């Protein structure tokens, strides 16, 4: 009997070990499903939001002259950049759209996102290792300090999260052409010195992206951010967060401004005929006053 009992205890012990091993494996699987181990994070933060407009000059003027956002690059030709605190807004029009003889009401839409990557050579290796597709690097030349021509920036498209009408890319500036951190800090200081302009703007808090396949796009965005589980919301660095929402079509639906005082922002918009739908928790700029763009405004709380 003692021998039999001894054998039973040994079998029981092996059974417990087996169960423990299975539990450890499941826990490890759960962890890997939530966090992708990476040597190098893909994103530092969002560098700028692309806004395509049929009348970009008028929209740029609204941002720079009425909302008084700091100008990063004056409007020239068919584009200009303003700063919204922690991210730039690029307002542009494709050259091939100019010169049309048919007048149309000005319209605009959010057409893409450009992310500042960690060192691009390291990031491309990480994308390749992770099996995440990317387009061949595309370089852009400009006049560098000193007067010579050279590479100013390198762009890499991210087709897994790009859609028709939404181009998502990595954009790395040559440090010879632009010191990104120093310029971003300079623009933030300008906005702070102006007390956020008439809106009291602090930053862009969120970018809402609508998708007709939330589960699939959540997986793809999560793979890029390194977190594949949890809420449909990710943030890199000090830039705006990305939040996915269900929708009938794929689009960048809305951006969310964070302001110091909701009452102050509301008073300004109302006095200037710019106030859109409002509630106790948030307000908005009337889309008809910003060429159809949706801009929600929330207080700093």
Secondary structure in CASP SS format (residue, H / E / C, confidence):
PFRMAT SS
TARGET T0000
AUTHOR 0000-0000-0000
METHOD secondary structure of the structure
MODEL  1
X C 1.00
X H 1.00
X H 1.00
X H 1.00
X H 1.00
X H 1.00
X H 1.00
X H 1.00
X H 1.00
X H 1.00
X H 1.00
X H 1.00
X H 1.00
X H 1.00
X H 1.00
X H 1.00
X H 1.00
X H 1.00
X H 1.00
X H 1.00
X H 1.00
X H 1.00
X H 1.00
X H 1.00
X H 1.00
X H 1.00
X H 1.00
X H 1.00
X H 1.00
X H 1.00
X H 1.00
X H 1.00
X H 1.00
X H 1.00
X E 1.00
X C 1.00
X C 1.00
X C 1.00
X C 1.00
X C 1.00
X C 1.00
X C 1.00
X E 1.00
X E 1.00
X E 1.00
X E 1.00
X E 1.00
X E 1.00
X E 1.00
X E 1.00
X E 1.00
X E 1.00
X E 1.00
X C 1.00
X C 1.00
X H 1.00
X H 1.00
X H 1.00
X H 1.00
X H 1.00
X H 1.00
X H 1.00
X H 1.00
X H 1.00
X H 1.00
X H 1.00
X C 1.00
X C 1.00
X C 1.00
X C 1.00
X E 1.00
X E 1.00
X E 1.00
X E 1.00
X E 1.00
X E 1.00
X C 1.00
X C 1.00
X E 1.00
X E 1.00
X E 1.00
X E 1.00
X E 1.00
X C 1.00
X C 1.00
X C 1.00
X C 1.00
X E 1.00
X E 1.00
X E 1.00
X E 1.00
X E 1.00
X C 1.00
X C 1.00
X H 1.00
X H 1.00
X H 1.00
X C 1.00
X C 1.00
X C 1.00
X C 1.00
X C 1.00
X C 1.00
X C 1.00
X C 1.00
X C 1.00
X C 1.00
X E 1.00
X E 1.00
X E 1.00
X E 1.00
X E 1.00
X E 1.00
X E 1.00
X E 1.00
X E 1.00
X E 1.00
X C 1.00
X C 1.00
X H 1.00
X H 1.00
X H 1.00
X H 1.00
X H 1.00
X H 1.00
X H 1.00
X H 1.00
X H 1.00
X H 1.00
X H 1.00
X C 1.00
X C 1.00
X C 1.00
X C 1.00
X C 1.00
X C 1.00
X C 1.00
X E 1.00
X E 1.00
X E 1.00
X E 1.00
X E 1.00
X E 1.00
X C 1.00
X C 1.00
X C 1.00
X C 1.00
X C 1.00
X E 1.00
X E 1.00
X E 1.00
X E 1.00
X E 1.00
X E 1.00
X E 1.00
X E 1.00
X E 1.00
X C 1.00
X C 1.00
X C 1.00
X C 1.00
X C 1.00
X E 1.00
X C 1.00
X C 1.00
X E 1.00
X E 1.00
X E 1.00
X E 1.00
X E 1.00
X E 1.00
X E 1.00
X E 1.00
X C 1.00
X C 1.00
X C 1.00
X C 1.00
X C 1.00
X C 1.00
X H 1.00
X H 1.00
X H 1.00
X H 1.00
X H 1.00
X H 1.00
X H 1.00
X H 1.00
X H 1.00
X H 1.00
X H 1.00
X H 1.00
X H 1.00
X H 1.00
X C 1.00
X C 1.00
X C 1.00
X H 1.00
X H 1.00
X H 1.00
X C 1.00
X E 1.00
X E 1.00
X E 1.00
X E 1.00
X E 1.00
X E 1.00
X E 1.00
X E 1.00
X E 1.00
X E 1.00
X E 1.00
X C 1.00
X C 1.00
X H 1.00
X H 1.00
X H 1.00
X H 1.00
X H 1.00
X H 1.00
X H 1.00
X H 1.00
X H 1.00
X H 1.00
X H 1.00
X H 1.00
X C 1.00
X E 1.00
X C 1.00
X C 1.00
X C 1.00
X C 1.00
X C 1.00
X E 1.00
X E 1.00
X E 1.00
X C 1.00
X C 1.00
X C 1.00
X C 1.00
X C 1.00
X E 1.00
X E 1.00
X E 1.00
X E 1.00
X E 1.00
X E 1.00
X C 1.00
X C 1.00
X C 1.00
X C 1.00
X E 1.00
X E 1.00
X E 1.00
X E 1.00
X E 1.00
X E 1.00
X E 1.00
X E 1.00
X E 1.00
X C 1.00
X C 1.00
X H 1.00
X H 1.00
X H 1.00
X H 1.00
X H 1.00
X H 1.00
X H 1.00
X H 1.00
X H 1.00
X H 1.00
X C 1.00
X C 1.00
X C 1.00
X E 1.00
X C 1.00
X C 1.00
X C 1.00
X C 1.00
X C 1.00
X C 1.00
X E 1.00
X E 1.00
X E 1.00
X E 1.00
X C 1.00
X H 1.00
X H 1.00
X H 1.00
X C 1.00
X C 1.00
X C 1.00
X C 1.00
X C 1.00
X E 1.00
X E 1.00
X E 1.00
X E 1.00
X E 1.00
X C 1.00
X C 1.00
END
